[in-house]
Each structure stands twice: as C-alpha cells, then as structure tokens.
Amino acid sequence: MAAPKAHDWVLEMAPYVPGQSKVEGIDNPVKLSSNESAFGPSPHALTAFQATTEQLLRYPDANSVDLRAAIARVHSIDAEKIICGTGSDEILTLLIHTFAGPGDEVIFSDYGFSVYPIQTRAAGATGVSVPNKNWAADVDGILAAVTPKTKLVFIDNPNNPTGAYVPWGEIERLHAGLPENVLLVLDAAYGECATADDYSAGETLVEKHENVIMTRTFSKMYALAGLRIGWAYGPDAVIDVLNRIRMPFNVCVPGHPAAIAAVEDQAHLAASVAFNAKWRDWLTAELKALGLGVVESQTNFVLVEFPSGNLCAEACNAFLLENGYIVRALSFLPDHLRISIGTEEQTKGVLALIKEFLGK
C-alpha cells in the first residue's frame, strides 16, 4: 500500500537552517550567529512578561487589539491596518501562500532572507532570484525580472545577511516601476537598527498605495526574539485576507504585554540603537584595519570577507568555534562570516580572536 506523499516540490526543498547555538565540549559559548540583541529587552517588558503567570491557562487575545493599538500610537499609523504574527516570519509566509502558487513567480535578491525562497517553493510558486548590487537589492535588476507571472517582490531592507540597505528614493523608484497587481513587501526586520539619514522602513508608501506592505519584528532591537512577535502594516484588503488565513491565537499570552511595554519604552529602544551603532561601527573599523573586507552595515551584524588559503573564512570559523565563539558561516558566501554585535566584552573578544587567527 502506498504511503501518503507530499508535493514533489516540497520533497525537493531544503529546510531553513538557524544559526548554530552549541559547540561540543564548550559550556556557555558566546553566540554571535543569530543577530540577537545583546543590549537586552526593556525592563518594563520583562516585568510585564513576568506578570502573566496566572494567565497562562487562558488563550491570548486572538486579534491582538491592545498590541496593535500600542504599535499604532508609537508609529502614528492606523491600528486597523496592522496585523500581528508569530514573528514576522509568519506574516511573510502567509503573504506568499496567499498571493502566489503554481505558475506564479516571486522575486527576491540572491543574498536575501532564506524564508522567501523556502516558502515560495512550499507554495508551489517559482522563485526568481536577482543578483544584489553593492550587497543590497538591485532595483533595476528587480524591475527587469518582472513578468506577467510576478505576484510578489520581497525587499529585506536592510538586507540579511549582508547588512546593506537601499535608500528610500530607490525604494520609491522601485515601487513606481512595478505593475499595480504586484505586491511589494518591505521587510524591515532590521529597520530599528538603521541609522542612515536616507533610510525609511516604508509606512508612507503603505499609506499611499494598495500594493505595498511593510513587515516588522520585536526580535531584533526590542530583544524579544524568544517570544516570536512580528507585525505588518498594509492596505485594508491585504490585511483582511491575511486575517482570514492566519492561525488563531498566534501571539502568545506573555507576548502581548511584553511587546506593548517594549514598544512604549522608546527611551530603551533609543539606547539599544545607540549601543548597537557604536559597537557595529567600532567592529567594522577594527576589522577593516586588519585588511579584511567588511560590508557597511545598517543592521546589528557585520558581514566580513576573508582571504583565500590558510586564512580563509572556513578556517577562521573553526578557530572561533574552538575558542567558544559562534558566528554564522554561509554556504552561499563561503569567503564570508556574518558576526552579530554582542556585548562590549563579546565584541572585543571576537576581534581579539580574529587578530590572533590572522597572526596580528
């Protein structure tokens, strides 16, 4: 008797691979592989989280009403155009499965968030990967890739895993060149990290058009990665259809008050952003002084290029692991390592080990 069989295109997929978190033989390694915020959550968010213990027998608010209201107040946007999810990953996945399927195309960058190609394949759609330009999305390349089959265009801005970004004027030019029936997804997971004057996450474009949605997360600079809370701001029609298919109760009981307290503590967020920018820029300068290539980052990590031979990225990664430091090795960028910004001690520690590895 034949066993149940998944779609062929699903069986051909490779699963998402998270950042390494353990090293055999080393207790409590320094984890700089997953772009978590070393500055930590708002104390108010921690207090709100801890106060939920007696509510854990209850289902959470299925519509995240209070959380959407808090996000709307802080960002001066319409709460009715906000949807919350289990991280922004859930919303990105819902968008693909809602708007694309067999015979459709989804566009994203070569070096972009791996959830895009994975979920595009899972939906039976065809992924169209466009080479990056200066490590960020290539607006002209994306526009040239659009066909009548295109349903969605994903821009992770700033980009993961490169850290580069597309200036706001280029985002506007991209949108202006897209057909009205193509949905532009502005994935601003690292939006709070960005300090460039010409960066914008995308709220204004959402408010002017019916084919733009912006996604955000509490996992990065708000430091609530463990609670898996994301949100999106989009046109009424897009938010309506996402609410029709999302899982009920998708934001957990502790997640609601913790995220509300986090987004309302903008002073803590500002301190987190300043801390990240200080050590990101410091690490970038120090690595460049060693002769290494570093992509100018607007995120909470840096992408570092190593030479070939004995001092290659693979050898450096092995050396760091031996010394209890975990960074991110990328199979599609074999000459590079992605290093999250840690505490001051961790950031100085990883630099010292790279110096030692290079013999400097």
C-alpha positions as a printed Julia matrix, in Angstrom:
360×3 Matrix{Float64}:
  0.0    0.0     0.0
  1.37   3.4    -0.95
  2.14   5.8     1.88
  0.9    9.42    1.88
  3.18  11.58   -0.25
  3.87  15.28   -0.07
  4.08  17.5    -3.13
  7.18  16.78   -5.18
  8.31  20.4    -4.87
  8.16  20.15   -1.07
 10.2   16.97   -1.02
 12.86  18.73   -3.11
 13.19  21.6    -0.62
 15.97  22.1     1.89
 14.77  23.24    5.33
 15.65  26.53    6.99
 18.93  26.31    8.92
 19.1   28.51   12.05
 22.31  29.93   13.46
 24.41  27.47   15.43
 23.98  27.77   19.19
 26.13  25.0    20.69
 29.75  23.88   20.48
 30.65  20.35   21.5
 32.86  20.33   24.59
 32.32  24.02   25.43
 29.87  25.2    28.06
 28.18  28.56   27.52
 29.78  29.55   24.21
 29.44  33.14   23.0
 26.65  33.11   20.44
 27.07  35.73   17.71
 25.29  33.78   15.0
 21.62  34.79   15.15
 21.57  38.61   15.3
 20.01  38.73   18.75
 20.18  41.99   20.67
 22.93  41.89   23.28
 21.56  45.08   24.87
 18.54  43.14   26.07
 14.82  43.87   26.47
 13.24  46.83   28.19
 12.97  46.25   31.96
  9.3   47.17   31.59
  8.87  44.36   29.06
 10.45  41.88   31.47
  8.15  42.99   34.26
  5.1   42.71   32.0
  6.19  39.24   30.91
  6.66  38.05   34.48
  3.2   39.26   35.49
  1.44  36.86   33.1
  1.98  33.59   35.0
 -1.6   33.35   36.3
 -2.98  33.96   32.81
 -1.21  31.06   31.11
 -4.29  28.84   31.29
 -6.12  31.32   29.05
 -5.97  31.73   25.31
 -4.44  35.04   24.2
 -6.35  37.84   22.5
 -6.89  36.41   19.02
 -6.87  39.86   17.42
 -4.01  41.44   19.39
 -6.18  44.53   19.89
 -4.14  46.23   22.63
 -0.82  45.42   20.96
 -1.98  46.79   17.61
 -3.2   49.93   19.38
  0.18  50.41   21.1
  2.09  49.95   17.83
 -0.26  52.39   16.11
  0.24  55.04   18.82
  4.02  54.84   18.73
  4.29  54.82   14.93
  1.35  57.19   14.28
 -0.34  54.72   11.97
 -3.8   53.13   11.7
 -4.32  50.15   14.02
 -6.91  48.7    11.63
 -4.17  48.28    9.01
 -1.92  46.29   11.38
 -1.71  42.51   11.73
  0.39  40.71   14.34
  2.04  37.35   13.93
  4.34  34.71   15.31
  7.38  36.71   14.35
  7.37  38.5    11.01
  8.25  35.07    9.54
  4.63  34.0     9.88
  3.4   37.08    8.02
  5.97  36.66    5.24
  4.88  33.04    4.87
  1.2   33.98    4.82
  1.83  36.57    2.11
  3.48  34.02   -0.17
  0.85  31.33    0.36
 -1.96  33.85   -0.09
 -0.79  35.6    -3.24
  1.36  33.01   -5.05
  1.0   29.41   -6.17
  1.84  27.09   -9.06
  2.5   29.1   -12.2
  3.26  32.31  -10.29
  6.62  34.0    -9.68
  8.05  35.64   -6.56
 11.07  37.93   -6.82
 13.78  38.36   -4.17
 17.51  39.04   -4.01
 20.21  36.37   -4.35
 21.51  37.33   -0.93
 18.28  37.71    0.97
 16.31  36.17    3.81
 16.1   32.44    3.15
 12.43  32.24    4.17
 11.49  33.83    0.82
 12.74  31.0    -1.43
 11.76  28.3     1.04
  8.14  29.39    1.34
  7.89  30.26   -2.34
  8.84  26.69   -3.12
  6.45  25.38   -0.45
  3.6   27.23   -2.14
  4.47  25.64   -5.48
  5.43  29.0    -6.97
  8.65  29.82   -8.82
 11.3   31.91   -7.09
 13.13  34.46   -9.23
 16.44  35.38   -7.61
 18.05  38.67   -8.68
 21.77  39.37   -8.09
 22.49  42.01   -5.44
 24.02  45.37   -6.27
 26.56  46.7    -3.78
 25.32  43.98   -1.44
 21.76  45.41   -1.33
 18.74  44.79   -3.56
 19.23  45.84   -7.18
 16.24  47.98   -8.16
 16.92  47.87  -11.89
 17.59  44.14  -11.8
 14.32  43.5    -9.99
 12.3   45.65  -12.38
 13.85  43.83  -15.32
 12.85  40.48  -13.78
  9.16  41.33  -13.52
  6.89  39.36  -15.86
  3.11  38.88  -16.15
  3.57  35.94  -13.75
  5.07  38.07  -10.96
  2.88  38.26   -7.84
  5.23  39.49   -5.1
  8.52  41.33   -4.77
 10.41  40.99   -1.47
 12.93  43.6    -0.33
 14.63  42.93    3.02
 15.82  46.4     3.8
 18.3   46.5     5.47
 19.41  43.21    3.98
 20.06  39.97    5.82
 22.74  38.56    5.55
 24.73  41.45    4.07
 23.7   44.39    6.27
 23.46  46.75    3.27
 20.41  48.89    2.57
 18.53  50.58   -0.26
 17.99  54.36    0.14
 14.39  55.48    0.34
 14.43  57.22   -3.04
 15.35  53.93   -4.69
 12.51  52.14   -2.9
 10.1   54.72   -4.25
 11.56  54.26   -7.74
 11.15  50.51   -7.45
  7.52  50.8    -6.46
  6.81  53.28   -9.25
  8.11  50.75  -11.78
  6.0   47.82  -10.56
  2.61  46.89  -12.02
 -0.29  47.68   -9.69
 -1.15  43.98   -9.34
  2.31  43.11   -7.9
  2.58  43.3    -4.12
  5.77  44.95   -2.84
  6.8   43.53    0.54
  9.14  45.79    2.52
 10.7   43.5     5.1
 12.05  45.91    7.72
 13.05  43.35   10.33
 16.22  45.37   10.91
 14.53  48.75   10.46
 15.16  49.86   14.04
 18.89  49.2    13.56
 19.2   51.58   10.62
 20.79  54.97   11.36
 21.27  56.24    7.79
 19.53  59.55    7.07
 18.09  58.31    3.77
 16.57  55.12    5.18
 12.85  54.58    5.74
 11.01  51.42    6.7
  8.03  52.13    4.47
  4.98  53.45    6.36
  4.42  56.37    3.98
  4.39  54.16    0.9
  1.86  51.83    2.52
 -0.45  54.75    3.21
 -0.39  55.95   -0.41
 -0.79  52.69   -2.31
 -2.77  49.45   -2.32
  0.11  47.18   -3.32
  2.68  47.76   -0.55
  3.0   46.08    2.85
  5.69  46.62    5.48
  6.7   43.88    7.95
  8.45  44.45   11.28
  9.57  42.39   14.27
 10.2   42.6    18.01
 13.01  40.04   17.67
 15.89  42.39   16.89
 16.37  45.73   18.65
 13.47  45.12   21.04
 15.25  41.9    22.07
 12.14  39.72   22.33
 13.26  37.01   19.89
 12.21  34.25   22.27
  8.59  35.43   22.25
  8.27  35.4    18.43
  6.25  38.58   17.82
  6.03  40.35   14.49
  3.66  42.72   12.79
  2.8   44.2     9.43
  1.23  47.42    8.19
 -0.64  47.16    4.94
 -3.71  48.04    2.86
 -7.11  47.05    4.22
 -7.66  44.4     1.55
 -4.3   42.7     2.19
 -4.71  42.76    5.98
 -8.24  41.38    5.61
 -7.14  38.36    3.57
 -4.21  37.64    5.9
 -6.57  37.64    8.87
 -8.73  35.12    7.07
 -5.97  32.51    6.87
 -3.61  33.2     9.79
 -3.59  30.82   12.74
 -5.83  31.9    15.62
 -4.16  32.99   18.87
 -0.85  33.46   17.03
  0.7   35.82   19.6
  1.15  34.13   22.98
 -0.23  35.39   26.3
  3.11  36.72   27.64
  3.93  38.18   24.26
  1.17  40.77   24.24
  2.04  42.71   27.42
  5.78  42.3    26.87
  5.6   43.72   23.35
  3.29  46.54   24.45
  5.73  47.54   27.21
  8.66  47.24   24.78
  7.2   49.43   22.06
  6.1   52.03   24.59
  9.62  52.22   26.08
 11.13  54.22   23.24
 13.89  55.51   25.51
 15.18  51.97   25.96
 14.93  51.36   22.21
 16.94  54.52   21.52
 19.64  53.37   23.96
 19.71  49.95   22.3
 20.06  51.51   18.84
 22.88  53.79   20.03
 24.71  50.87   21.67
 24.39  48.76   18.54
 25.56  51.55   16.22
 28.58  52.29   18.43
 29.89  48.72   18.5
 28.87  47.91   14.93
 30.85  50.87   13.64
 33.75  50.13   16.0
 33.96  46.5    14.91
 33.72  47.49   11.24
 36.63  49.93   11.58
 38.78  47.45   13.52
 38.2   44.63   11.03
 38.99  46.91    8.11
 42.21  47.92    9.85
 43.17  44.24    9.75
 42.83  44.28    5.97
 39.52  42.4     5.9
 36.6   43.38    3.71
 33.53  44.48    5.64
 30.16  45.41    4.17
 28.92  48.74    5.54
 26.08  47.61    7.77
 22.8   49.18    8.86
 21.88  46.13   10.94
 23.08  44.54   14.17
 25.7   42.39   12.44
 28.6   42.74   10.04
 29.48  40.61    7.02
 33.22  40.04    6.85
 35.25  38.8     3.85
 38.37  36.72    4.46
 41.24  35.94    2.06
 41.73  32.53    0.48
 44.29  29.98    1.62
 45.2   29.28    5.22
 43.45  32.41    6.47
 40.1   31.7     4.81
 36.66  32.14    6.37
 36.23  28.41    6.97
 39.49  28.21    8.92
 38.65  31.32   10.93
 35.22  29.93   11.77
 36.82  26.71   13.02
 39.29  28.72   15.13
 36.5   30.79   16.65
 34.49  27.66   17.47
 37.5   26.08   19.16
 37.64  29.15   21.36
 33.95  29.19   22.2
 32.71  31.87   19.78
 29.9   31.04   17.36
 29.43  33.24   14.28
 27.46  32.47   11.11
 29.1   30.65    8.22
 27.11  30.93    4.98
 27.28  28.22    2.33
 26.38  30.67   -0.45
 29.05  33.16    0.7
 31.92  30.79    1.51
 34.51  33.57    1.79
 32.49  35.44    4.42
 31.4   35.19    8.03
 28.43  37.05    9.5
 29.12  38.33   13.02
 26.34  39.61   15.27
 27.09  42.57   17.53
 27.43  41.31   21.08
 28.17  42.97   24.38
 31.25  45.16   24.62
 33.18  42.23   26.09
 31.97  39.81   23.41
 32.64  42.22   20.55
 36.15  42.93   21.76
 36.61  39.21   22.38
 35.73  38.12   18.86
 38.0   40.8    17.42
 40.89  39.63   19.59
 40.42  36.07   18.37
 40.31  37.15   14.72
 43.53  39.11   15.27
 45.09  36.03   16.79
 43.91  33.88   13.88
 45.4   36.32   11.36
 48.65  36.48   13.29
 48.25  40.17   14.05
